[in-house]
């Protein structure tokens, strides 16, 4: 088997796996007029499993070309299957009509390693300090301060007296629901969900 054939086989297997998720979507088959109808279903499935993903991540994980990904995402947006929002240098994608603006913003930050680590740590221990966050996440104190400022501006964090997660149950629910797509920290958080869902900042 040549290298190109190996890549194509891997790509088809990846598309097939996510297309199975897309098949459960009410938007399945919207782009079935395309000769490559498995691709839009795979994109819909990927976005459903990983809401808040950005374009480059989706393109690379599904092994699509840039133009190919842009074409299908544009069509899925036009046909009401996918929503997107600009997030700094990224454009992030969501299943259409499933998330509030706050949830979309939250998912965008949860797709970023350091902000996600901060939110996970604060949900576990609301009294954790900036210095402790820096140590836990192996980043500098100024890095924590920068991300805290961004999270506060986005409405996800209060810095009035230390740090406090805004709408902690919403943030926690999103972390738990999509834990598999967020990595080990979120997965461990999901395992401790029973106690954390009773979290009360007061």
LUMKOLPA-412092 format. One record per residue (C-alpha): residue in three letters; chain; z, x, y. Coordinates in pm, 1 decimal, padded with zeros to 6 digits. Layout:
<pt><r>ALA</r><c>A</c><w>Z</w><u>X</u><v>Y</v></pt>
...
END
This chain:
<pt><r>UNK</r><c>A</c><w>00000.0</w><u>00000.0</u><v>00000.0</v></pt>
<pt><r>UNK</r><c>A</c><w>-00095.6</w><u>00138.6</u><v>00341.1</v></pt>
<pt><r>UNK</r><c>A</c><w>00148.9</w><u>00160.5</u><v>00628.3</v></pt>
<pt><r>UNK</r><c>A</c><w>-00025.1</w><u>-00124.6</u><v>00812.7</v></pt>
<pt><r>UNK</r><c>A</c><w>-00009.9</w><u>-00348.5</u><v>00506.5</v></pt>
<pt><r>UNK</r><c>A</c><w>00361.7</w><u>-00274.2</u><v>00474.6</v></pt>
<pt><r>UNK</r><c>A</c><w>00420.9</w><u>-00371.6</u><v>00837.8</v></pt>
<pt><r>UNK</r><c>A</c><w>00218.2</w><u>-00691.4</u><v>00796.9</v></pt>
<pt><r>UNK</r><c>A</c><w>00410.5</w><u>-00786.6</u><v>00483.0</v></pt>
<pt><r>UNK</r><c>A</c><w>00741.7</w><u>-00725.8</u><v>00658.8</v></pt>
<pt><r>UNK</r><c>A</c><w>00626.7</w><u>-00924.6</u><v>00960.9</v></pt>
<pt><r>UNK</r><c>A</c><w>00518.9</w><u>-01219.3</u><v>00745.5</v></pt>
<pt><r>UNK</r><c>A</c><w>00851.2</w><u>-01218.6</u><v>00561.3</v></pt>
<pt><r>UNK</r><c>A</c><w>01041.9</w><u>-01212.8</u><v>00892.3</v></pt>
<pt><r>UNK</r><c>A</c><w>00832.5</w><u>-01493.5</u><v>01039.0</v></pt>
<pt><r>UNK</r><c>A</c><w>00871.5</w><u>-01698.9</u><v>00722.4</v></pt>
<pt><r>UNK</r><c>A</c><w>01249.6</w><u>-01659.4</u><v>00728.3</v></pt>
<pt><r>UNK</r><c>A</c><w>01282.7</w><u>-01778.8</u><v>01088.1</v></pt>
<pt><r>UNK</r><c>A</c><w>01012.1</w><u>-02044.2</u><v>01045.9</v></pt>
<pt><r>UNK</r><c>A</c><w>01239.8</w><u>-02204.2</u><v>00786.1</v></pt>
<pt><r>UNK</r><c>A</c><w>01500.7</w><u>-02242.2</u><v>01060.5</v></pt>
<pt><r>UNK</r><c>A</c><w>01237.8</w><u>-02370.7</u><v>01299.3</v></pt>
<pt><r>UNK</r><c>A</c><w>01133.5</w><u>-02630.6</u><v>01043.4</v></pt>
<pt><r>UNK</r><c>A</c><w>01470.4</w><u>-02799.1</u><v>01094.8</v></pt>
<pt><r>UNK</r><c>A</c><w>01396.7</w><u>-02833.7</u><v>01465.2</v></pt>
<pt><r>UNK</r><c>A</c><w>01270.6</w><u>-03164.6</u><v>01607.8</v></pt>
<pt><r>UNK</r><c>A</c><w>00997.6</w><u>-02956.9</u><v>01773.6</v></pt>
<pt><r>UNK</r><c>A</c><w>00849.0</w><u>-02822.4</u><v>01449.2</v></pt>
<pt><r>UNK</r><c>A</c><w>00470.9</w><u>-02828.6</u><v>01442.7</v></pt>
<pt><r>UNK</r><c>A</c><w>00428.2</w><u>-02862.6</u><v>01819.5</v></pt>
<pt><r>UNK</r><c>A</c><w>00193.1</w><u>-02564.9</u><v>01815.6</v></pt>
<pt><r>UNK</r><c>A</c><w>00042.2</w><u>-02641.8</u><v>01476.1</v></pt>
<pt><r>UNK</r><c>A</c><w>-00301.8</w><u>-02643.7</u><v>01629.2</v></pt>
<pt><r>UNK</r><c>A</c><w>-00283.5</w><u>-02264.3</u><v>01638.9</v></pt>
<pt><r>UNK</r><c>A</c><w>-00437.9</w><u>-02073.3</u><v>01351.0</v></pt>
<pt><r>UNK</r><c>A</c><w>-00108.8</w><u>-01886.7</u><v>01320.6</v></pt>
<pt><r>UNK</r><c>A</c><w>00119.4</w><u>-02191.7</u><v>01312.5</v></pt>
<pt><r>UNK</r><c>A</c><w>00402.6</w><u>-02005.5</u><v>01138.8</v></pt>
<pt><r>UNK</r><c>A</c><w>00464.4</w><u>-01795.3</u><v>01449.6</v></pt>
<pt><r>UNK</r><c>A</c><w>00572.9</w><u>-02074.3</u><v>01689.9</v></pt>
<pt><r>UNK</r><c>A</c><w>00795.7</w><u>-02222.8</u><v>01420.8</v></pt>
<pt><r>UNK</r><c>A</c><w>00948.9</w><u>-01878.0</u><v>01365.8</v></pt>
<pt><r>UNK</r><c>A</c><w>01008.5</w><u>-01836.4</u><v>01739.0</v></pt>
<pt><r>UNK</r><c>A</c><w>01171.9</w><u>-02181.2</u><v>01755.3</v></pt>
<pt><r>UNK</r><c>A</c><w>01390.2</w><u>-02088.2</u><v>01459.0</v></pt>
<pt><r>UNK</r><c>A</c><w>01484.6</w><u>-01753.5</u><v>01609.1</v></pt>
<pt><r>UNK</r><c>A</c><w>01578.4</w><u>-01908.8</u><v>01943.9</v></pt>
<pt><r>UNK</r><c>A</c><w>01780.4</w><u>-02177.0</u><v>01765.0</v></pt>
<pt><r>UNK</r><c>A</c><w>01976.2</w><u>-01913.9</u><v>01570.1</v></pt>
<pt><r>UNK</r><c>A</c><w>02011.6</w><u>-01673.5</u><v>01863.9</v></pt>
<pt><r>UNK</r><c>A</c><w>02018.7</w><u>-01878.8</u><v>02185.6</v></pt>
<pt><r>UNK</r><c>A</c><w>02024.2</w><u>-01663.5</u><v>02495.6</v></pt>
<pt><r>UNK</r><c>A</c><w>01806.0</w><u>-01395.7</u><v>02339.8</v></pt>
<pt><r>UNK</r><c>A</c><w>01580.5</w><u>-01211.0</u><v>02581.9</v></pt>
<pt><r>UNK</r><c>A</c><w>01206.8</w><u>-01162.7</u><v>02549.1</v></pt>
<pt><r>UNK</r><c>A</c><w>01198.5</w><u>-00801.2</u><v>02429.3</v></pt>
<pt><r>UNK</r><c>A</c><w>01462.8</w><u>-00862.8</u><v>02161.9</v></pt>
<pt><r>UNK</r><c>A</c><w>01278.5</w><u>-01167.3</u><v>02028.2</v></pt>
<pt><r>UNK</r><c>A</c><w>00943.7</w><u>-00987.3</u><v>02032.4</v></pt>
<pt><r>UNK</r><c>A</c><w>01077.9</w><u>-00680.9</u><v>01851.8</v></pt>
<pt><r>UNK</r><c>A</c><w>01286.8</w><u>-00866.4</u><v>01592.7</v></pt>
<pt><r>UNK</r><c>A</c><w>00992.9</w><u>-01090.0</u><v>01500.3</v></pt>
<pt><r>UNK</r><c>A</c><w>00755.6</w><u>-00791.5</u><v>01506.2</v></pt>
<pt><r>UNK</r><c>A</c><w>00520.5</w><u>-00962.4</u><v>01749.3</v></pt>
<pt><r>UNK</r><c>A</c><w>00287.4</w><u>-00811.2</u><v>02001.9</v></pt>
<pt><r>UNK</r><c>A</c><w>00376.7</w><u>-00864.2</u><v>02368.1</v></pt>
<pt><r>UNK</r><c>A</c><w>00077.9</w><u>-01088.0</u><v>02435.6</v></pt>
<pt><r>UNK</r><c>A</c><w>00134.0</w><u>-01281.9</u><v>02113.0</v></pt>
<pt><r>UNK</r><c>A</c><w>00498.4</w><u>-01349.5</u><v>02197.7</v></pt>
<pt><r>UNK</r><c>A</c><w>00416.3</w><u>-01444.8</u><v>02556.5</v></pt>
<pt><r>UNK</r><c>A</c><w>00144.9</w><u>-01685.6</u><v>02443.7</v></pt>
<pt><r>UNK</r><c>A</c><w>00362.9</w><u>-01873.5</u><v>02197.2</v></pt>
<pt><r>UNK</r><c>A</c><w>00672.7</w><u>-01880.4</u><v>02419.2</v></pt>
<pt><r>UNK</r><c>A</c><w>00468.5</w><u>-02013.7</u><v>02711.0</v></pt>
<pt><r>UNK</r><c>A</c><w>00323.5</w><u>-02287.9</u><v>02492.1</v></pt>
<pt><r>UNK</r><c>A</c><w>00662.8</w><u>-02377.3</u><v>02343.7</v></pt>
<pt><r>UNK</r><c>A</c><w>00804.2</w><u>-02408.5</u><v>02695.6</v></pt>
<pt><r>UNK</r><c>A</c><w>00513.6</w><u>-02624.8</u><v>02807.1</v></pt>
<pt><r>UNK</r><c>A</c><w>00561.2</w><u>-02853.6</u><v>02507.7</v></pt>
<pt><r>UNK</r><c>A</c><w>00935.3</w><u>-02892.5</u><v>02562.6</v></pt>
<pt><r>UNK</r><c>A</c><w>01061.3</w><u>-02696.5</u><v>02262.4</v></pt>
<pt><r>UNK</r><c>A</c><w>01217.1</w><u>-02406.2</u><v>02450.6</v></pt>
<pt><r>UNK</r><c>A</c><w>01391.4</w><u>-02357.5</u><v>02785.1</v></pt>
<pt><r>UNK</r><c>A</c><w>01421.7</w><u>-02026.8</u><v>02965.5</v></pt>
<pt><r>UNK</r><c>A</c><w>01613.3</w><u>-01887.6</u><v>03260.1</v></pt>
<pt><r>UNK</r><c>A</c><w>01596.8</w><u>-01564.2</u><v>03454.8</v></pt>
<pt><r>UNK</r><c>A</c><w>01901.0</w><u>-01341.1</u><v>03406.4</v></pt>
<pt><r>UNK</r><c>A</c><w>01874.9</w><u>-01026.3</u><v>03614.5</v></pt>
<pt><r>UNK</r><c>A</c><w>01598.6</w><u>-00817.0</u><v>03459.8</v></pt>
<pt><r>UNK</r><c>A</c><w>01577.0</w><u>-01046.4</u><v>03157.4</v></pt>
<pt><r>UNK</r><c>A</c><w>01431.7</w><u>-01384.1</u><v>03076.5</v></pt>
<pt><r>UNK</r><c>A</c><w>01647.7</w><u>-01560.5</u><v>02820.1</v></pt>
<pt><r>UNK</r><c>A</c><w>01542.2</w><u>-01840.0</u><v>02586.6</v></pt>
<pt><r>UNK</r><c>A</c><w>01724.0</w><u>-02147.6</u><v>02453.6</v></pt>
<pt><r>UNK</r><c>A</c><w>01642.5</w><u>-02452.1</u><v>02242.7</v></pt>
<pt><r>UNK</r><c>A</c><w>01540.9</w><u>-02717.0</u><v>02493.7</v></pt>
<pt><r>UNK</r><c>A</c><w>01807.7</w><u>-02956.6</u><v>02614.0</v></pt>
<pt><r>UNK</r><c>A</c><w>02090.9</w><u>-02823.9</u><v>02398.9</v></pt>
<pt><r>UNK</r><c>A</c><w>02304.0</w><u>-02629.7</u><v>02647.5</v></pt>
<pt><r>UNK</r><c>A</c><w>02454.4</w><u>-02691.9</u><v>02988.7</v></pt>
<pt><r>UNK</r><c>A</c><w>02390.5</w><u>-02442.6</u><v>03267.1</v></pt>
<pt><r>UNK</r><c>A</c><w>02738.2</w><u>-02295.0</u><v>03213.0</v></pt>
<pt><r>UNK</r><c>A</c><w>02670.4</w><u>-02256.5</u><v>02840.5</v></pt>
<pt><r>UNK</r><c>A</c><w>02335.8</w><u>-02089.2</u><v>02907.5</v></pt>
<pt><r>UNK</r><c>A</c><w>02497.4</w><u>-01844.2</u><v>03148.2</v></pt>
<pt><r>UNK</r><c>A</c><w>02776.7</w><u>-01779.8</u><v>02899.1</v></pt>
<pt><r>UNK</r><c>A</c><w>02533.8</w><u>-01713.6</u><v>02614.8</v></pt>
<pt><r>UNK</r><c>A</c><w>02346.0</w><u>-01469.1</u><v>02836.1</v></pt>
<pt><r>UNK</r><c>A</c><w>02661.9</w><u>-01267.1</u><v>02894.6</v></pt>
<pt><r>UNK</r><c>A</c><w>02762.5</w><u>-01291.1</u><v>02529.6</v></pt>
<pt><r>UNK</r><c>A</c><w>02431.6</w><u>-01119.9</u><v>02446.9</v></pt>
<pt><r>UNK</r><c>A</c><w>02553.8</w><u>-00815.1</u><v>02644.9</v></pt>
<pt><r>UNK</r><c>A</c><w>02779.4</w><u>-00578.2</u><v>02456.7</v></pt>
<pt><r>UNK</r><c>A</c><w>03044.8</w><u>-00490.4</u><v>02716.2</v></pt>
<pt><r>UNK</r><c>A</c><w>03086.6</w><u>-00838.8</u><v>02871.7</v></pt>
<pt><r>UNK</r><c>A</c><w>03105.2</w><u>-00986.8</u><v>02520.7</v></pt>
<pt><r>UNK</r><c>A</c><w>03367.6</w><u>-00730.0</u><v>02421.8</v></pt>
<pt><r>UNK</r><c>A</c><w>03570.8</w><u>-00813.6</u><v>02731.3</v></pt>
<pt><r>UNK</r><c>A</c><w>03558.2</w><u>-01187.1</u><v>02664.9</v></pt>
<pt><r>UNK</r><c>A</c><w>03649.3</w><u>-01142.2</u><v>02298.0</v></pt>
<pt><r>UNK</r><c>A</c><w>03944.6</w><u>-00918.5</u><v>02388.8</v></pt>
<pt><r>UNK</r><c>A</c><w>04068.5</w><u>-01160.3</u><v>02656.2</v></pt>
<pt><r>UNK</r><c>A</c><w>04042.0</w><u>-01457.3</u><v>02422.7</v></pt>
<pt><r>UNK</r><c>A</c><w>04251.5</w><u>-01267.4</u><v>02171.2</v></pt>
<pt><r>UNK</r><c>A</c><w>04507.2</w><u>-01152.0</u><v>02426.7</v></pt>
<pt><r>UNK</r><c>A</c><w>04494.9</w><u>-01310.6</u><v>02775.2</v></pt>
<pt><r>UNK</r><c>A</c><w>04743.8</w><u>-01050.5</u><v>02903.0</v></pt>
<pt><r>UNK</r><c>A</c><w>04520.3</w><u>-00750.3</u><v>02829.8</v></pt>
<pt><r>UNK</r><c>A</c><w>04471.4</w><u>-00523.9</u><v>03133.2</v></pt>
<pt><r>UNK</r><c>A</c><w>04158.8</w><u>-00358.3</u><v>03271.6</v></pt>
<pt><r>UNK</r><c>A</c><w>04281.3</w><u>-00019.8</u><v>03148.2</v></pt>
<pt><r>UNK</r><c>A</c><w>04338.5</w><u>-00159.4</u><v>02800.2</v></pt>
<pt><r>UNK</r><c>A</c><w>03993.1</w><u>-00316.1</u><v>02801.6</v></pt>
<pt><r>UNK</r><c>A</c><w>03839.3</w><u>00017.1</u><v>02897.9</v></pt>
<pt><r>UNK</r><c>A</c><w>04020.4</w><u>00191.1</u><v>02612.3</v></pt>
<pt><r>UNK</r><c>A</c><w>03937.2</w><u>-00079.5</u><v>02358.4</v></pt>
<pt><r>UNK</r><c>A</c><w>03567.2</w><u>-00085.4</u><v>02451.4</v></pt>
<pt><r>UNK</r><c>A</c><w>03536.3</w><u>00292.0</u><v>02504.0</v></pt>
<pt><r>UNK</r><c>A</c><w>03400.7</w><u>00255.2</u><v>02855.7</v></pt>
<pt><r>UNK</r><c>A</c><w>03525.9</w><u>00366.0</u><v>03196.1</v></pt>
<pt><r>UNK</r><c>A</c><w>03759.0</w><u>00162.8</u><v>03414.1</v></pt>
<pt><r>UNK</r><c>A</c><w>03486.4</w><u>00131.1</u><v>03684.4</v></pt>
<pt><r>UNK</r><c>A</c><w>03252.7</w><u>-00011.6</u><v>03418.1</v></pt>
<pt><r>UNK</r><c>A</c><w>03512.0</w><u>-00277.4</u><v>03334.2</v></pt>
<pt><r>UNK</r><c>A</c><w>03555.8</w><u>-00355.4</u><v>03704.0</v></pt>
<pt><r>UNK</r><c>A</c><w>03180.4</w><u>-00391.2</u><v>03754.9</v></pt>
<pt><r>UNK</r><c>A</c><w>03139.8</w><u>-00627.2</u><v>03460.8</v></pt>
<pt><r>UNK</r><c>A</c><w>03450.5</w><u>-00823.3</u><v>03562.4</v></pt>
<pt><r>UNK</r><c>A</c><w>03299.2</w><u>-00873.3</u><v>03907.7</v></pt>
<pt><r>UNK</r><c>A</c><w>02973.5</w><u>-00994.5</u><v>03751.7</v></pt>
<pt><r>UNK</r><c>A</c><w>03157.9</w><u>-01229.1</u><v>03514.0</v></pt>
<pt><r>UNK</r><c>A</c><w>03360.3</w><u>-01368.9</u><v>03802.2</v></pt>
<pt><r>UNK</r><c>A</c><w>03044.9</w><u>-01429.4</u><v>04008.5</v></pt>
<pt><r>UNK</r><c>A</c><w>02893.0</w><u>-01608.8</u><v>03708.4</v></pt>
<pt><r>UNK</r><c>A</c><w>03198.3</w><u>-01834.3</u><v>03678.2</v></pt>
<pt><r>UNK</r><c>A</c><w>03315.2</w><u>-01694.3</u><v>03345.2</v></pt>
<pt><r>UNK</r><c>A</c><w>03619.1</w><u>-01502.6</u><v>03465.5</v></pt>
<pt><r>UNK</r><c>A</c><w>03902.0</w><u>-01539.9</u><v>03714.7</v></pt>
<pt><r>UNK</r><c>A</c><w>04054.0</w><u>-01228.6</u><v>03868.5</v></pt>
<pt><r>UNK</r><c>A</c><w>04329.6</w><u>-01398.1</u><v>04069.3</v></pt>
<pt><r>UNK</r><c>A</c><w>04616.6</w><u>-01262.4</u><v>03859.0</v></pt>
<pt><r>UNK</r><c>A</c><w>04477.7</w><u>-01016.7</u><v>03609.6</v></pt>
<pt><r>UNK</r><c>A</c><w>04178.7</w><u>-01141.7</u><v>03414.6</v></pt>
<pt><r>UNK</r><c>A</c><w>04146.6</w><u>-01494.4</u><v>03272.4</v></pt>
<pt><r>UNK</r><c>A</c><w>03851.3</w><u>-01647.2</u><v>03086.9</v></pt>
<pt><r>UNK</r><c>A</c><w>03714.1</w><u>-01960.3</u><v>03251.0</v></pt>
<pt><r>UNK</r><c>A</c><w>03664.4</w><u>-02255.0</u><v>03012.4</v></pt>
<pt><r>UNK</r><c>A</c><w>03800.2</w><u>-02048.6</u><v>02721.2</v></pt>
<pt><r>UNK</r><c>A</c><w>03741.0</w><u>-02317.8</u><v>02458.6</v></pt>
<pt><r>UNK</r><c>A</c><w>03371.7</w><u>-02341.1</u><v>02552.3</v></pt>
<pt><r>UNK</r><c>A</c><w>03331.7</w><u>-01963.4</u><v>02540.7</v></pt>
<pt><r>UNK</r><c>A</c><w>03519.4</w><u>-01942.2</u><v>02212.0</v></pt>
<pt><r>UNK</r><c>A</c><w>03316.4</w><u>-02223.5</u><v>02056.5</v></pt>
<pt><r>UNK</r><c>A</c><w>02988.4</w><u>-02048.9</u><v>02144.6</v></pt>
<pt><r>UNK</r><c>A</c><w>03118.6</w><u>-01719.6</u><v>02007.4</v></pt>
<pt><r>UNK</r><c>A</c><w>03219.8</w><u>-01883.3</u><v>01681.7</v></pt>
<pt><r>UNK</r><c>A</c><w>02907.0</w><u>-02095.8</u><v>01641.9</v></pt>
<pt><r>UNK</r><c>A</c><w>02673.5</w><u>-01797.2</u><v>01680.1</v></pt>
<pt><r>UNK</r><c>A</c><w>02908.1</w><u>-01527.6</u><v>01548.7</v></pt>
<pt><r>UNK</r><c>A</c><w>02653.8</w><u>-01391.8</u><v>01300.4</v></pt>
<pt><r>UNK</r><c>A</c><w>02419.0</w><u>-01304.3</u><v>01584.8</v></pt>
<pt><r>UNK</r><c>A</c><w>02686.6</w><u>-01133.4</u><v>01795.8</v></pt>
<pt><r>UNK</r><c>A</c><w>02810.6</w><u>-00865.5</u><v>01554.4</v></pt>
<pt><r>UNK</r><c>A</c><w>03139.3</w><u>-00768.2</u><v>01393.6</v></pt>
<pt><r>UNK</r><c>A</c><w>03374.8</w><u>-00845.9</u><v>01682.6</v></pt>
<pt><r>UNK</r><c>A</c><w>03257.1</w><u>-01205.2</u><v>01707.9</v></pt>
<pt><r>UNK</r><c>A</c><w>03256.0</w><u>-01245.3</u><v>01330.5</v></pt>
<pt><r>UNK</r><c>A</c><w>03620.0</w><u>-01137.9</u><v>01313.9</v></pt>
<pt><r>UNK</r><c>A</c><w>03699.1</w><u>-01373.0</u><v>01600.2</v></pt>
<pt><r>UNK</r><c>A</c><w>03537.6</w><u>-01657.1</u><v>01404.7</v></pt>
<pt><r>UNK</r><c>A</c><w>03760.1</w><u>-01573.9</u><v>01107.4</v></pt>
<pt><r>UNK</r><c>A</c><w>04064.8</w><u>-01626.0</u><v>01331.7</v></pt>
<pt><r>UNK</r><c>A</c><w>03926.6</w><u>-01943.8</u><v>01488.6</v></pt>
<pt><r>UNK</r><c>A</c><w>04207.9</w><u>-02181.4</u><v>01392.6</v></pt>
<pt><r>UNK</r><c>A</c><w>04470.7</w><u>-02004.3</u><v>01597.4</v></pt>
<pt><r>UNK</r><c>A</c><w>04242.8</w><u>-01916.0</u><v>01886.3</v></pt>
<pt><r>UNK</r><c>A</c><w>04109.9</w><u>-02267.9</u><v>01934.0</v></pt>
<pt><r>UNK</r><c>A</c><w>04464.9</w><u>-02364.0</u><v>02027.7</v></pt>
<pt><r>UNK</r><c>A</c><w>04465.0</w><u>-02099.3</u><v>02301.3</v></pt>
<pt><r>UNK</r><c>A</c><w>04624.6</w><u>-02228.8</u><v>02620.3</v></pt>
<pt><r>UNK</r><c>A</c><w>04615.5</w><u>-02000.4</u><v>02927.2</v></pt>
<pt><r>UNK</r><c>A</c><w>04917.4</w><u>-02181.8</u><v>03072.2</v></pt>
END
